[in-house]
Amino acid sequence: MIEGVLVAFHVIPWWLAVAAAAVLVLFYFWAGRSLPSDTARQVFWIGATSQALVALVPILVAVVGTLALVAVGGLAVLALVALFAEARSGAR
């Protein structure tokens, strides 16, 4: 979780998080699934999954930021429509 915040605030470069995720996911598929210990398989699965999610944090930030801008723009349009409707009805 902390790594995701560091990536979102550009403390850790995004490409480094992607590289770490790629290494862990590839290692999991190459050797992690065939480990004799169930605990070791679970640990590698959790590590690979968490790194993959950290790599997606900047994408999520961009999507949420874009949706926030669209929502603010929509509210501004609605406010302008309401103001112009009020001005028209008040002028009569």
GULUM-442287 format. One record per residue (C-alpha): residue number from 1; x, y, z; residue in one letter. Coordinates in steps of 0.25 Angstrom, whole numbers. Layout:
<atoms>
NUM / X / Y / Z / a
...
</atoms>
This chain:
<atoms>
1 / 0 / 0 / 0 / m
2 / 11 / 10 / 4 / i
3 / 18 / 6 / -9 / e
4 / 6 / 10 / -17 / g
5 / 5 / 24 / -10 / v
6 / 20 / 26 / -13 / l
7 / 17 / 23 / -28 / v
8 / 5 / 32 / -28 / a
9 / 13 / 43 / -23 / f
10 / 25 / 40 / -32 / h
11 / 35 / 37 / -21 / v
12 / 37 / 23 / -28 / i
13 / 37 / 23 / -43 / p
14 / 25 / 16 / -50 / w
15 / 34 / 8 / -59 / w
16 / 42 / 3 / -47 / l
17 / 29 / -2 / -41 / a
18 / 25 / -8 / -54 / v
19 / 38 / -15 / -55 / a
20 / 37 / -21 / -41 / a
21 / 23 / -26 / -44 / a
22 / 27 / -32 / -57 / a
23 / 39 / -39 / -50 / v
24 / 30 / -44 / -39 / l
25 / 19 / -49 / -48 / v
26 / 28 / -56 / -57 / l
27 / 35 / -63 / -46 / f
28 / 22 / -67 / -40 / y
29 / 17 / -73 / -53 / f
30 / 31 / -79 / -56 / w
31 / 34 / -85 / -42 / a
32 / 24 / -80 / -32 / g
33 / 13 / -89 / -36 / r
34 / 21 / -102 / -35 / s
35 / 27 / -100 / -21 / l
36 / 25 / -111 / -12 / p
37 / 21 / -103 / 0 / s
38 / 7 / -97 / 0 / d
39 / 11 / -86 / 8 / t
40 / 22 / -82 / -1 / a
41 / 12 / -82 / -13 / r
42 / 3 / -73 / -6 / q
43 / 14 / -64 / -2 / v
44 / 19 / -62 / -16 / f
45 / 4 / -61 / -21 / w
46 / 2 / -50 / -11 / i
47 / 15 / -43 / -15 / g
48 / 12 / -44 / -30 / a
49 / -2 / -39 / -29 / t
50 / 1 / -27 / -20 / s
51 / 12 / -23 / -29 / q
52 / 3 / -23 / -41 / a
53 / -7 / -15 / -33 / l
54 / 4 / -5 / -30 / v
55 / 7 / -4 / -44 / a
56 / -8 / 0 / -47 / l
57 / -8 / 11 / -37 / v
58 / -4 / 22 / -47 / p
59 / -14 / 18 / -57 / i
60 / -25 / 18 / -46 / l
61 / -21 / 32 / -42 / v
62 / -22 / 37 / -56 / a
63 / -36 / 30 / -58 / v
64 / -41 / 36 / -45 / v
65 / -35 / 50 / -48 / g
66 / -41 / 50 / -61 / t
67 / -55 / 45 / -56 / l
68 / -54 / 56 / -45 / a
69 / -51 / 67 / -56 / l
70 / -63 / 62 / -64 / v
71 / -72 / 62 / -52 / a
72 / -68 / 77 / -49 / v
73 / -70 / 81 / -63 / g
74 / -84 / 74 / -63 / g
75 / -87 / 82 / -50 / l
76 / -82 / 95 / -56 / a
77 / -91 / 93 / -69 / v
78 / -103 / 90 / -60 / l
79 / -100 / 102 / -51 / a
80 / -100 / 111 / -64 / l
81 / -113 / 105 / -69 / v
82 / -120 / 107 / -56 / a
83 / -114 / 122 / -55 / l
84 / -118 / 125 / -70 / f
85 / -132 / 119 / -67 / a
86 / -134 / 127 / -55 / e
87 / -129 / 140 / -62 / a
88 / -139 / 137 / -73 / r
89 / -151 / 135 / -64 / s
90 / -147 / 147 / -55 / g
91 / -147 / 156 / -67 / a
92 / -161 / 154 / -71 / r
</atoms>
